[in-house]
Amino acid sequence: MTRLVRAELFKLRTTSLWWLFAAATVLSTGIMLAIDLVQAHELLQPFDRFVALHAHGRDVAQMPPQFLNRLRGEWELGHSAVTQAATIFTAGQLIGVLLACLLGVVLITGEFHQQTATTTFLFTPHRSAVIAAKLITAVIVAAASWLASTVLALAAGAIFLGNEGYGTQLGQWGVVRAILLNLAAYAIWAVFGIGFGALIRSQLTATVAATVLYLVGAAAASGVFDLLYTYVIKKDWILTAQVVVPSVASAVMISPTKTFDQSPPQWVGAAVLLGYGVVTALAGTSLLRRRDIS
């Protein structure tokens, strides 16, 4: 197994794939960090200033109580330094987990795209061992991507939070938990990518499908479940059920606060995401073991 994993890592190192993923990881983390830092600067301000900025020239004293209550609720949620620290330190996840998923897809579909699958399985007849090596490789590289993204976010976030007067917040369990769960999200999405690539052998089709499902999934889920709640079943659990969508589960998993009003606990998002990873990996492995390669 060690030799198989080393062989997979060698394949990555000897192609342009590794630096493309590395560059995408750093670039996407930097962009999301900039966005999160700007938002955090606004959300961490005192409530009086927060209200004044949203008054739009109106007399604050004459603002409707309901509007003020809604603003206070938004402020109380965003004002938490723990919430903002967790958001900043996991800034790379939005694109990072997608890259981890695509890495898994490429690792498995590359064998068919480059027509090396026959040779690979001739040298290693036990296909399960090959897939296991690819799973381990995907998790290792995803963890390295998480580490690079997290180091960048920690450096920028610590400076920002220090200047804001809140400290790093790394002594808070909610922040540390978000960082660790972010690592788990990277690993699970990498496993999901391996399984997805095994199910759909075409590299282009699998890559496009995984990207669309991830980027469109959360927005589409919100729209679909809102319609179900409005016109079919007016129960809160309908809105909570959005967590069955992988991209929504990933966001719920690392957020120390609710990502939407009916958001379930973090462990539910983790369980859903883990379930997807396990099911796709097992299904893909089973299919690949029985599929004719030549």
RAVENLIN-V125751 format. One record per residue. N is the residue number from 1. RES is the residue in one small letter. OMEGA is omega in degrees with one decimal (* if undefined). D_CENTER is the distance of its C-alpha to the mean C-alpha in whole Angstrom. Layout:
BEGIN
n:N res:RES omega:OMEGA d_center:D_CENTER
n:N res:RES omega:OMEGA d_center:D_CENTER
END
This chain:
BEGIN
n:1 res:m omega:179.2 d_center:28
n:2 res:t omega:179.5 d_center:28
n:3 res:r omega:179.6 d_center:30
n:4 res:l omega:178.6 d_center:28
n:5 res:v omega:178.1 d_center:25
n:6 res:r omega:178.5 d_center:27
n:7 res:a omega:178.7 d_center:27
n:8 res:e omega:178.1 d_center:24
n:9 res:l omega:177.8 d_center:23
n:10 res:f omega:177.3 d_center:26
n:11 res:k omega:-179.6 d_center:25
n:12 res:l omega:-175.9 d_center:22
n:13 res:r omega:-175.5 d_center:24
n:14 res:t omega:175.2 d_center:27
n:15 res:t omega:178.8 d_center:25
n:16 res:s omega:-175.0 d_center:24
n:17 res:l omega:-173.1 d_center:20
n:18 res:w omega:-177.3 d_center:19
n:19 res:w omega:174.3 d_center:20
n:20 res:l omega:177.8 d_center:19
n:21 res:f omega:179.1 d_center:15
n:22 res:a omega:179.7 d_center:16
n:23 res:a omega:179.3 d_center:18
n:24 res:a omega:178.9 d_center:14
n:25 res:t omega:-178.3 d_center:12
n:26 res:v omega:-177.9 d_center:15
n:27 res:l omega:-178.7 d_center:16
n:28 res:s omega:177.5 d_center:12
n:29 res:t omega:179.1 d_center:12
n:30 res:g omega:179.9 d_center:15
n:31 res:i omega:-178.5 d_center:15
n:32 res:m omega:176.7 d_center:12
n:33 res:l omega:180.0 d_center:14
n:34 res:a omega:179.7 d_center:18
n:35 res:i omega:-177.8 d_center:16
n:36 res:d omega:179.8 d_center:15
n:37 res:l omega:177.3 d_center:18
n:38 res:v omega:178.9 d_center:21
n:39 res:q omega:-179.5 d_center:19
n:40 res:a omega:179.2 d_center:20
n:41 res:h omega:178.7 d_center:23
n:42 res:e omega:-174.7 d_center:24
n:43 res:l omega:-178.6 d_center:23
n:44 res:l omega:179.7 d_center:24
n:45 res:q omega:178.4 d_center:28
n:46 res:p omega:-174.7 d_center:31
n:47 res:f omega:-178.9 d_center:31
n:48 res:d omega:178.8 d_center:34
n:49 res:r omega:177.8 d_center:33
n:50 res:f omega:179.1 d_center:30
n:51 res:v omega:-178.1 d_center:32
n:52 res:a omega:179.9 d_center:34
n:53 res:l omega:-178.3 d_center:32
n:54 res:h omega:-178.4 d_center:31
n:55 res:a omega:178.1 d_center:35
n:56 res:h omega:175.7 d_center:35
n:57 res:g omega:179.8 d_center:39
n:58 res:r omega:176.3 d_center:40
n:59 res:d omega:-177.1 d_center:42
n:60 res:v omega:-178.2 d_center:39
n:61 res:a omega:-178.0 d_center:42
n:62 res:q omega:-179.9 d_center:42
n:63 res:m omega:-179.9 d_center:39
n:64 res:p omega:180.0 d_center:38
n:65 res:p omega:-179.5 d_center:37
n:66 res:q omega:179.7 d_center:35
n:67 res:f omega:178.3 d_center:33
n:68 res:l omega:178.8 d_center:33
n:69 res:n omega:178.9 d_center:32
n:70 res:r omega:177.6 d_center:29
n:71 res:l omega:179.0 d_center:29
n:72 res:r omega:178.3 d_center:29
n:73 res:g omega:177.6 d_center:26
n:74 res:e omega:-179.4 d_center:24
n:75 res:w omega:-178.2 d_center:25
n:76 res:e omega:177.9 d_center:25
n:77 res:l omega:-176.1 d_center:21
n:78 res:g omega:-175.6 d_center:21
n:79 res:h omega:-179.0 d_center:23
n:80 res:s omega:178.2 d_center:22
n:81 res:a omega:178.2 d_center:21
n:82 res:v omega:179.2 d_center:19
n:83 res:t omega:-177.7 d_center:17
n:84 res:q omega:177.8 d_center:17
n:85 res:a omega:178.6 d_center:17
n:86 res:a omega:179.2 d_center:14
n:87 res:t omega:-178.6 d_center:12
n:88 res:i omega:-175.4 d_center:14
n:89 res:f omega:175.8 d_center:13
n:90 res:t omega:-174.3 d_center:9
n:91 res:a omega:-175.5 d_center:10
n:92 res:g omega:-171.8 d_center:8
n:93 res:q omega:-172.8 d_center:4
n:94 res:l omega:178.7 d_center:5
n:95 res:i omega:-176.2 d_center:7
n:96 res:g omega:-179.3 d_center:6
n:97 res:v omega:174.9 d_center:4
n:98 res:l omega:177.4 d_center:7
n:99 res:l omega:177.2 d_center:9
n:100 res:a omega:177.8 d_center:9
n:101 res:c omega:-179.4 d_center:9
n:102 res:l omega:175.1 d_center:12
n:103 res:l omega:177.8 d_center:14
n:104 res:g omega:178.5 d_center:14
n:105 res:v omega:-177.5 d_center:16
n:106 res:v omega:-179.5 d_center:18
n:107 res:l omega:-176.6 d_center:19
n:108 res:i omega:-178.2 d_center:21
n:109 res:t omega:178.8 d_center:22
n:110 res:g omega:178.4 d_center:23
n:111 res:e omega:-179.9 d_center:26
n:112 res:f omega:-179.9 d_center:27
n:113 res:h omega:179.5 d_center:27
n:114 res:q omega:178.7 d_center:29
n:115 res:q omega:177.0 d_center:31
n:116 res:t omega:-176.2 d_center:31
n:117 res:a omega:-178.4 d_center:30
n:118 res:t omega:179.7 d_center:33
n:119 res:t omega:-178.9 d_center:34
n:120 res:t omega:-176.1 d_center:31
n:121 res:f omega:171.9 d_center:32
n:122 res:l omega:178.1 d_center:36
n:123 res:f omega:179.1 d_center:35
n:124 res:t omega:-175.3 d_center:33
n:125 res:p omega:-179.4 d_center:34
n:126 res:h omega:-174.1 d_center:32
n:127 res:r omega:180.0 d_center:29
n:128 res:s omega:179.2 d_center:27
n:129 res:a omega:178.5 d_center:27
n:130 res:v omega:-179.0 d_center:26
n:131 res:i omega:177.6 d_center:23
n:132 res:a omega:178.6 d_center:23
n:133 res:a omega:178.0 d_center:23
n:134 res:k omega:176.7 d_center:20
n:135 res:l omega:-180.0 d_center:18
n:136 res:i omega:179.1 d_center:19
n:137 res:t omega:179.9 d_center:19
n:138 res:a omega:179.7 d_center:15
n:139 res:v omega:179.4 d_center:14
n:140 res:i omega:-178.1 d_center:16
n:141 res:v omega:177.5 d_center:15
n:142 res:a omega:177.8 d_center:11
n:143 res:a omega:177.5 d_center:13
n:144 res:a omega:176.7 d_center:15
n:145 res:s omega:176.8 d_center:12
n:146 res:w omega:-178.4 d_center:10
n:147 res:l omega:179.7 d_center:14
n:148 res:a omega:179.8 d_center:15
n:149 res:s omega:-177.4 d_center:12
n:150 res:t omega:178.1 d_center:13
n:151 res:v omega:178.5 d_center:17
n:152 res:l omega:-179.3 d_center:17
n:153 res:a omega:179.7 d_center:15
n:154 res:l omega:-179.5 d_center:17
n:155 res:a omega:-178.7 d_center:20
n:156 res:a omega:-178.4 d_center:20
n:157 res:g omega:-179.9 d_center:19
n:158 res:a omega:178.1 d_center:22
n:159 res:i omega:-178.8 d_center:24
n:160 res:f omega:-177.6 d_center:23
n:161 res:l omega:176.5 d_center:23
n:162 res:g omega:178.3 d_center:26
n:163 res:n omega:178.4 d_center:28
n:164 res:e omega:178.1 d_center:27
n:165 res:g omega:-177.1 d_center:29
n:166 res:y omega:-176.0 d_center:26
n:167 res:g omega:-175.7 d_center:26
n:168 res:t omega:-176.8 d_center:22
n:169 res:q omega:-179.3 d_center:22
n:170 res:l omega:174.3 d_center:21
n:171 res:g omega:179.7 d_center:23
n:172 res:q omega:-177.4 d_center:22
n:173 res:w omega:179.4 d_center:20
n:174 res:g omega:179.4 d_center:17
n:175 res:v omega:179.9 d_center:16
n:176 res:v omega:179.4 d_center:16
n:177 res:r omega:178.9 d_center:15
n:178 res:a omega:179.6 d_center:12
n:179 res:i omega:-179.2 d_center:12
n:180 res:l omega:177.5 d_center:12
n:181 res:l omega:175.7 d_center:10
n:182 res:n omega:174.7 d_center:7
n:183 res:l omega:178.7 d_center:9
n:184 res:a omega:179.3 d_center:9
n:185 res:a omega:177.7 d_center:6
n:186 res:y omega:-177.6 d_center:7
n:187 res:a omega:-177.8 d_center:10
n:188 res:i omega:178.5 d_center:9
n:189 res:w omega:176.4 d_center:8
n:190 res:a omega:177.0 d_center:10
n:191 res:v omega:177.6 d_center:13
n:192 res:f omega:179.2 d_center:12
n:193 res:g omega:176.7 d_center:13
n:194 res:i omega:179.6 d_center:16
n:195 res:g omega:-179.9 d_center:17
n:196 res:f omega:179.0 d_center:16
n:197 res:g omega:177.6 d_center:18
n:198 res:a omega:179.0 d_center:21
n:199 res:l omega:-179.5 d_center:21
n:200 res:i omega:-170.7 d_center:22
n:201 res:r omega:-179.2 d_center:24
n:202 res:s omega:-177.3 d_center:24
n:203 res:q omega:-178.7 d_center:21
n:204 res:l omega:-178.9 d_center:21
n:205 res:t omega:-178.7 d_center:21
n:206 res:a omega:-179.2 d_center:18
n:207 res:t omega:-180.0 d_center:16
n:208 res:v omega:-178.7 d_center:17
n:209 res:a omega:-180.0 d_center:16
n:210 res:a omega:179.8 d_center:13
n:211 res:t omega:-179.8 d_center:12
n:212 res:v omega:179.4 d_center:14
n:213 res:l omega:-178.6 d_center:13
n:214 res:y omega:-174.1 d_center:9
n:215 res:l omega:-177.3 d_center:11
n:216 res:v omega:-172.9 d_center:13
n:217 res:g omega:-176.3 d_center:12
n:218 res:a omega:-179.3 d_center:11
n:219 res:a omega:179.8 d_center:15
n:220 res:a omega:179.6 d_center:17
n:221 res:a omega:179.7 d_center:16
n:222 res:s omega:-179.8 d_center:17
n:223 res:g omega:-177.7 d_center:20
n:224 res:v omega:-177.7 d_center:21
n:225 res:f omega:174.2 d_center:21
n:226 res:d omega:177.7 d_center:23
n:227 res:l omega:177.6 d_center:25
n:228 res:l omega:-179.9 d_center:26
n:229 res:y omega:-175.5 d_center:26
n:230 res:t omega:-169.5 d_center:29
n:231 res:y omega:-174.7 d_center:31
n:232 res:v omega:-176.5 d_center:30
n:233 res:i omega:-176.9 d_center:29
n:234 res:k omega:178.3 d_center:29
n:235 res:k omega:-177.4 d_center:28
n:236 res:d omega:-177.5 d_center:25
n:237 res:w omega:176.1 d_center:23
n:238 res:i omega:179.0 d_center:23
n:239 res:l omega:177.6 d_center:20
n:240 res:t omega:-176.9 d_center:19
n:241 res:a omega:175.5 d_center:18
n:242 res:q omega:-176.0 d_center:16
n:243 res:v omega:178.0 d_center:13
n:244 res:v omega:177.1 d_center:14
n:245 res:v omega:-173.5 d_center:12
n:246 res:p omega:-178.2 d_center:9
n:247 res:s omega:176.5 d_center:7
n:248 res:v omega:179.0 d_center:9
n:249 res:a omega:179.8 d_center:9
n:250 res:s omega:179.3 d_center:5
n:251 res:a omega:179.0 d_center:6
n:252 res:v omega:-175.0 d_center:10
n:253 res:m omega:-174.2 d_center:9
n:254 res:i omega:-175.3 d_center:9
n:255 res:s omega:178.3 d_center:11
n:256 res:p omega:176.0 d_center:15
n:257 res:t omega:-179.0 d_center:16
n:258 res:k omega:177.7 d_center:16
n:259 res:t omega:169.9 d_center:13
n:260 res:f omega:-169.4 d_center:16
n:261 res:d omega:-177.0 d_center:20
n:262 res:q omega:-177.4 d_center:20
n:263 res:s omega:177.9 d_center:16
n:264 res:p omega:177.9 d_center:17
n:265 res:p omega:-178.0 d_center:16
n:266 res:q omega:-175.2 d_center:13
n:267 res:w omega:177.8 d_center:15
n:268 res:v omega:176.8 d_center:15
n:269 res:g omega:178.9 d_center:11
n:270 res:a omega:-179.0 d_center:11
n:271 res:a omega:179.4 d_center:14
n:272 res:v omega:-178.2 d_center:13
n:273 res:l omega:177.6 d_center:10
n:274 res:l omega:178.3 d_center:12
n:275 res:g omega:177.8 d_center:15
n:276 res:y omega:-179.6 d_center:13
n:277 res:g omega:-178.5 d_center:13
n:278 res:v omega:-177.0 d_center:17
n:279 res:v omega:-179.0 d_center:18
n:280 res:t omega:179.3 d_center:17
n:281 res:a omega:180.0 d_center:18
n:282 res:l omega:-179.4 d_center:21
n:283 res:a omega:179.8 d_center:22
n:284 res:g omega:178.5 d_center:21
n:285 res:t omega:179.6 d_center:23
n:286 res:s omega:-179.6 d_center:26
n:287 res:l omega:-177.7 d_center:27
n:288 res:l omega:179.3 d_center:27
n:289 res:r omega:-176.8 d_center:29
n:290 res:r omega:-175.4 d_center:32
n:291 res:r omega:176.1 d_center:31
n:292 res:d omega:-176.4 d_center:34
n:293 res:i omega:-174.2 d_center:32
n:294 res:s omega:* d_center:35
END
